[in-house]
Amino acid sequence: MEITLDKHSANQASIKIKLTEADYQPKVDAKLKDYARKANIRGFRPGKAPISMVKNMYGTSVLVEEINGILGDSLNKYLKEQTFRVLGDPLPVENVEEKIDWKNQKDFDFEYKIGFIENFELPLDKKIKATKYAIKVDDKLVNETIENLKSQYGNSTNPETSEEGDNVYGDLKAAEGDFTKTLSLPLSKLSKKLAKKFIGLGKDAVVEFDAKDVKKGEWDEAFDFSEDEMQFANGAFTFTIKNINRTEEAKMDQEFFDKIFGPDQVKSEEEFVAKVKDTLQSNYDKESKVFTEEELKKVLVEKASLDLPEDFLKEWLLKANEGKVTQEDVDKEFPIYARQLIWSLVSNELARANEIKAEHEDVIAKTKEMIREQFAASGLGSQMEDSMDMFVDNYLKGEEGQNYMNMLTSVQNDKVLSFVQEKIDMKEKEISIDQFKELLEK
């Protein structure tokens, strides 16, 4: 057997494998003899058919099977011995196997395309700079949150006459054409000028307005127009009021406190305000952490400066998902895939170089944390704790064990990012909620 490597560029190459009869024939002969011992062929007692007949019947399929096995084993072994890191899987060069004469050929030549990156190092020191973001919850956000909670948990009424901030339920109709839509229209989401047309009216009142009176964003936010419905957002409209819905703000009393945080968790308005602020800060601390880590990944990926074999990877993704994705899909999603792949390479290299390992116990702990958060969000909470081990086991066995591997990767990433932050220059920066939103939009 002869294996040769031909590098076409810094990240793509071809591998040629030449097989002679001596490489495969002993295995083929052994397999055919085994077939002969077990074959049940009409006209012969079991195991007594002539080897020539067995060879004629099964020889080609056994030859193909054995050669494919030799190719797979040899290629994997050869690639493991290289200093570079193979990306994706080797791709057979098209049309090579189609030209093979399996019945008469003795020597065989095969060729594969591979994509790779050379081994790299990423030393960690204070020359690498990144930012640790801390979102500060201010009184403005606390007050806005409390006002929203008071509205959300307030009492609903159906007054006779509409006022500012009400929801008016009714039928929207275009003056020209057949377009109609029944909806609940929140006046708080309209401009003051347009909302004024709906105030001071009762049931069966008809409001007339023009599409030009509706500001950008109000069609979807207030009138709940879909993309398909946007084609009708022009010309004159009428809105016939069928009902008026008003929410009276909840009072800051014990009943309200208990609805938000549970029975007797807070017992005064001061405690309630403090609890809301602590809860908001805890939630934004988690968002700060996630954002900081995503920005840190960008810094590390840029520092590693890896050049991926883009053409090869696109071809491999298309063939690996044959029938499930198109070339257009691959081209569109490739930037996301490339970022994830580079981060995976960087994370694995940092874990290898610094002996960072994700242990089974870490996977269990992280899965429990995830499930607890899901239970808490659904209001189930601590009553599920007794069955936690069962939930964890079922989740980690899901998707044929892929959930476990995903969680293992997540644990490793957590450990790598934590380790990195200790080694590089991390400057803490306190930002407001508005500043955080601006960063997210960039």
N, C-alpha and C positions, 0 to 999 in steps of 0.2 A: 504494500500500500504506500502511496506517495501523496502527501498533503502539502500544498504550497499556498502561501498568502501573498496577495498582491494589493498593496494599499494604493487606492486611487486618489485619496485626499487625506486631510487631517482627521477625518471622522468616518470615511467609508472605504470598504475594501471588498475584495472577492476572495473566496477560498475554493481551490480546486482539489478534488480528491480523485485519485486514479486507483482503481481496483483491478488486480489481476486474478486469474483463476485460482491461484494458490491462496488468495485472501478469503474466498467465500466457498470454494468447492467442498472442503472437508465438512463444513457445517451443513451444506445442502445434502451431501450424501448421508450424513448421520440422520437428518430429518426424514429423508425418503425411506431409509431403513426402518425408522420408527413407524412411519406410515404403513409400510409393508407388513409389519408385525401386527398392526391393529386393524388394517383395512378389511372391510367386509364387502367383497366384490362378487357379484353374481357369477356363478359357475365355478367358484373356488371356495374351498373351506377358509374360514377366518384366518388370516395371517399367512395364507399359502399362495397368494397371487404372485406372479413373477415380478421381480423388481423392475424389469423393463416396462411392464404394463403400468405399474405404479408411477414410474418416472414419466411415462407418456401422459398419464392422467393429471399428475400433480406437480410435475417438474418445474414448469414455468412459474406457477404461483409460489412454490417453495423458494425458488431462486429470488423472486422479487421480494418476498418476505425477509429472507436472510440478508440480502444486500441492504435493504432499508434499515434493518436492525444494526448492521455493521456501520452504515453511514451515520445513523443517529448517535451511536456510542462513540465512534471515532471523532465526530465533529464536536460533541460535548466535551470530551476529554481534551481535545486540542485547544478549544477556546478557554478552558479552565487554566491551561498552562500559560496563557498569554498575559502580558502586563497590562493590557488595556481592558476596559469594561465594555462588554457587549450590551447594546440596547435593543430591546425587542427580541425577535427570534431570527435566525438565518433564513433568508428567502431563496428557494431554488431558482436558478436562472431559467426563464421560460423557454419551453420547446426542447430542452435538452433531453428529457426522458421520452418525449414523443418520437425522437429519432432512434431510440434504442431498438435493436433487433434481439429480443430476449432469447429467442430460440437458437441463434447462431453465434452471437457475440461472446467472446471470452474475456476481453478487457473492457472496462467501463470507465467513462470519465463523467464526473459530476461537478457542477459549479454552483456556489451559493454567494449571495450578496449579504454583507453584514454592515451594520452601523455601530459605531463605538465612540468612546471618548478615552483619551489617555488618562492614566491614573493622575490624580492631582492631590495637592495638600492645601489646607486652609488654616494656617496658624492663627491663633486667637491672642490678641494683645490689645493694649490701650490705644493703639493707632486706629483701630476700628471704632467708629463712633456711631451711636444710635440714640434715639430718644425714647424715654419712658414716659408715656402720657398719663396724666392723672386728671380726670374730669371732676370739677368741683360743682356740687349741687348748691345753688344759691336760693335765696328766699323767694325769688320770682318763680322759679320752677316749682318749689314746694307749694306756693299759693295757687299756681295754675293747676297743679295736680289735685289739690284739695277741692278746688272749684269743680273740676271735672268729676271727681268722686261724688260730690254733693248732687250734681246733676244726674249722674248715672244711677244713683241709689235714691233719687227723689220720687215723689208720688206723681203719677200721670193723671191728667185730667183732660176733659174735652170741652173747653169753653165755647161760648156762643160767638165771640168775636176774637179775631186773631190779633196778636201783639208781637212785638219784636222778639225774635228768638224762638218762636213757635215753629212746629212742623205742620204744614198744610197738606192734606191728602186730597188728591183729585185727579182729573183727567187733563192731560196736555194734548192739544190738537193744533196741527199746522193749518194756517188759513187756506193754503193751497195744497192740493194733493190729499192722500188718504192717511197720512201718518198720524197716529194717536199713541199715547202712552199713559198708563196709570202709574202714579208714583207718589211717594211721600217726600215733599220738598222742604228741606231744612232752611229756613229763612236766614239763619246765622251764616250760611255758606254763600249767600248772595251779596253783591255789593249793596251799600246802603240805599243807593238810588233805585235799584231794581226791587229790593226787599220792601221798600216803602209802598209799592203798588199792591202788596199782599197784606198790608197791615190795616186793621180796622174793618175787616170784612167778615161776613158770616157764611154759613152753608149756602150753596148754590150760587154764590157770587162768581162772576166771570171776570178774570183779569186778562187784559190785552197788553201784549208787549212785542217787541221786535227782536230778532236774533242779535242785532247789533247792540242791544242793551245788555247782553250776556257777555261777561268778561271771560278772557282765556282761562280755562281750567274749571269754570263753573258748569260747563256742560256735563263733564264726567263726575265732578265732585258733588254738585247739587242736584242736577237733573239725571244723574246716573246713566248717561248715554254710553253705549258700547261703541266700539270702533265702527261697526256696521251702521249704527244709528247716526253717526256724525255727519253722514251725507245729507241728512234732513235738517241740519242745524243752520237754517237760513230762512229769511222771510219773516212773516208775521205769525204769531202764535196766540192761542187763548188757553187759559187754565181755569177750569171749573172746579171750585172748592167743594169737596164732598164731606170733609171732616177737618177738625182742628185739634191737634195734639199738643199739649203743653206739659212740661215736666217741672214740677215745683221742687226747688232745692231741698235736700234733706237737712234737717236741723242737726247741729253739732251736739248730739246727746249720746247717752250710753247705747241706745239701740243702734245708732249709726256707727259708733265705734266698734260694737260687737260684729256688725255686718262686715266690716272691713278687715278686722284683725282677729276675730274670734271672741268668744265670751270672756270678759274681764281681763283682756290683754292690756288695755289702756283704760284709765278711769277718769281722765280729765282732758280738756281741750289742749292743754300744754303737752301732756304725754302723747296725745294723738299727733300733734304737729311734729314732735320729736321723732315719733315712730315712722311717720311718713318720710321724713328727711333721711333717717337711717336706712330705710328700705330702698329709697331712690339711690342713695349713695352706694349701697351694696350692689345694686343692679348695674350702676354705671361703672363701678370698680371692675366688674366682670367684663363690661364692654371695653373699658380702658385696656385691660389685660389682653383681650383678643386683638384689639387694634394695634397695640404695641408689638405684639408677636408677629402680626402680619407685616408690619413695617420693618421689623427686624429681619424677617425672612428675605425681604427685598434687598436689604443691605448685604446680607450674606451671599445671596445669589449673585448680586452684582460683583461682589468681591471675588467670588469663585471664577467668574468670567468663563463659563463653559460654552463651547460651540457644539450644538447638537446637529446630527446629520438629518436635517429637516426632510429632504426628499425621500430618504430611505424610510424614516419613521412614518411619513404619510402613506407610503406604499404598504408598509407593514400593517398600519392601523386599518387600512381599507381591506386587506386580505384577511386579517385576523377577525374582522367583523363582517365578512362577506355576506351580502344579502340583508344586512341590518343597517348599514350606513352607505351613503353615496360619497363620491369625491367631494361634492359641495359641502356635505356635512363635515367631512374630515378637515377641509380647508378652513371652515368657519370655526370649528372647535379646537383646532390645533394650538393656537396661542395659549389657551387655558391648560391643555394637556402638557405643553412644553414647560410652562411655569411649574406645574405640579411635579413633572419629571425631574427638572433641575433641582427643585427643593428636596426631593427624595434623595437624589444623589448627594447633595450637600449634607443633609441630615445623617445619612448612612456613613459618610466619610468622617464627619465629626464624632459620631458615636464610636466608629472603629478606632480612630486615632486617640480618643480620650477614654476608651474602655467604658463607655456608657451603655448599659444594658437595660432592657425592659423585662422585668421579672413577672412571673405568673401572678404573684400577689399584687403587683401594681395594676395589672389588668383587671383583677377582681375588684380592687378598691375603686378604680375609675368607673367601672361599669355600675357599681352600686351608687356612686355619686350621680351618674347620669339618670339612673332609674328613680332615685329619690327626687331629683328635680322634676322629672316627668310626673311623678305622683303628686308632688306639691302643687304643680301647675293645674292639675285636674281636681285638686281639693281632697284627694284621698289621704295623703299624708302618712302619719306614723302608723295607722292601722294596718298598713301593708308590710311593715318591717318584719313581722314574723315569717312572711313568705319570701323574703328578699333573696335568699339563696336559690330558691326555685326560679325566680324571675331572672336572676343573673345567669344561671345555668342554661335556661331556655334561650336567652338572648345570644349568648356566646356560641351556642351550637347552631344558631340560625344561619341560613344561607350557606349550608354545607360547610360550616366552620369559617366562612369568610368574615363574619362579624368579629370573631376572635382575632383574626389577623389584622383587621382594620383597627381594632382597639389596641393591639400590640404596637402597631405603627404610631398611633396617637400618643401612647405612653412614651415611646421613644422620642417623639418630637417634643413633648413636654419637657422631658429630661434634658434634651439637647439645648432647647431654648433657655431653660433655667441655668444650665451650665455656662452657656455663652454670655449671658447677662452678668455673670460674676467675673468674666475674663476681659470683657471689652469696656470701652468708655461709654457708660449709659448716663445721659443727662436727663434728669426728671424735669418735665414741663407741665405745669398746671394750666388747664384750659377750661373754658366755659362750655356749656351745652351747645351754644350757637357756633363756637369755634370748632367743636367736634363735628357738628353737622357739615360745616364747610369743608373740613378735611375729608369726610366721607364722600363728598361730591366731586372731589378732584380726581 
